[in-house]
């Protein structure tokens, strides 16, 4: 449910109908001992921060280079390969206080990630302070889906909790449930 006073109300609560989930491995969990971590449904860290020290210190280069070095040193944690890190697209480098947040995006085949497939790395000097991520260990192109226009409309109406559509020639009337 959305917070009270949210102009979108409960009717617009997003629904994630994608199947599957992966739990982090014991090996991944052991890599974050002493850090604060929350896992995403893809089995990779959704958020990661140190408790008393940075996640990584003394890395060299500009903020993007530091972010990529950190990710390359953390391949097992994020279930990535070095080539996966190299392939991440830089979306933004945003100054925040004395640091920079670097936002990188995966691609799924030729498709740009929209929700899953993002990582934001907070960098200050050569230190990585915090990471938030929806990175996916799998980046192959999704299989094509074939669905009729009527089936797509029916599914969209059901997800939106809107009544059945009535086809009236060139007009489409949609009734509220």
N, C-alpha and C positions, 0 to 999 in steps of 0.2 A: 504494500500500500504506500501511496505517496504521502508526504507530510501534509498536515492540516493547512488549508489555505493555498495549496498548490493549484494553480489555474488549470492544469491539465486533468486533475482529479484521477480517480482510480481507473477510468475508462481507457487511459493511455498507458497503463503500466506495461512495459515491454515484456514480451514473452520469448524466451529462448527455447526453441523446439528442436535444436540440433541434438542428435543422439550422442551418447558416449561421454565418458569421463575417464581420467587417469589419475591415480594417486601417485604422489612422489615416491620414489624408491627409498629404501633405507640408506643407500649411498648418498642420494641427494640430501636427505635429512641430516646426515652426518657432516655434510659440508657447511651447514649453517649453525652449528653448535655455538651458543653464545650470542647469536644474533636474533633479532625479532623478525619473524617470517610469517607470512600468510600465503597459502597456496591457492592457485587458481584451479579450475576444473580440468585443465590440460596437464596437470602434474608438474607445473613449473611455478616459481615464486610469483605471486601477485604483488607482494610488497616485501621489501627486505631493507633492514636498517641495522646498523651496529648499535650496541647498547652503550659502550664506553669509548669506542674508537671507530674510525671510518671502515667501510667494507674493504677498501684497498687504499694504500697510501704510497706516495712517492712515484706515481706513474708519470711519464714524461709526455709533453706535447700539449696541443690545444685541447679544449674540452671534448670535442668529438673523438680525437685520438685516444684520450684517456678513457672515455666511455667504451670504445671498441676494444682497447687493451683489457679492460676489466671483463667484458663479455667473453673475450678469447681465453682469459684465465679462468673463466667460470663455465666452460662448455658443458661439463657434466651436470652442473647445477641446473642449467637451462635446457638441457637435452638438445644441444646444438652441435654442429660441426664448425670448424674454422671458416669454411666456405659460406656457411649460413650467415655468420657475422659479417663477412666481407660483403655479402649480398644485401644487407640491410640498407634501406633507403633513408637518407637523412631528411627528416621532415622539418625540424626546427632546432635552433640553438638559442635558447631564451635566457638572457641574463636575469638572475634573481639574487639580489643583494650582492655579495662578493663572489658568487658562484654562477654556474650556468646549468640549466637543465637541457639535456640533449635528448630529443625525441627521434627514435628510429622506427622504421616500419618494415615488416616482412611483406613478401609477395607470395601468393598461392598460385603457382604457375605464372600466368600473365596478369592475374588479378591483384590489385593492391588490397592490403588488409584494411578493413574498416573498423572492426571492433576488436577481434582477437588479432594478434600479430604486431602489437605495439610494445615498445619498451622506452621508458623515460629514465635517464640516468642523471642524478644530481651530482655535479662535479664542482669542487672548489680547489683551484690549483691542480695538483696532481693527485688529489684524494677523491674517492667515490664515497659519497655520504649516504645515499639512498637510491633504491631502484624500485620502480613500479613497472609491472609487466603483464601483458597478456600474450606473451610469445607462445607460439605453438611449436612443438617438436616436429610437426609434419607440415611441409610447405608445398607439396605437390599440388598440381591443379585439381580442383574438385571435379568429380565426374559430372558430365552433363545431365541435366534433368529434363525430361519431356513430360509436359502436362498440358491438357487442353485448356483453352481460354475459360470455358465454363467451370472446369474443376479448379482452376486457379482463383476465379472469382468466388466460388463457393467456399474455398478454404480461407480466403482473405476475409470474407464476410463473417465466417464462423469465428476466426481469431479476433476480429474486431467486435464480436458480439452484436452484429447487425443482422436483421432479418433477411430473408431470402429476396433476391432480386427478381423483378418481373421484366421480361424482355418485351417491349412494346414497339417493335420495328426498330427505328433508329434511336429510340429513347430507352433509357434504363432507369427504372424506378427502384429505389432501395428503401425498404421500410425498416423502422427501428424496432428492436425486440421489446 
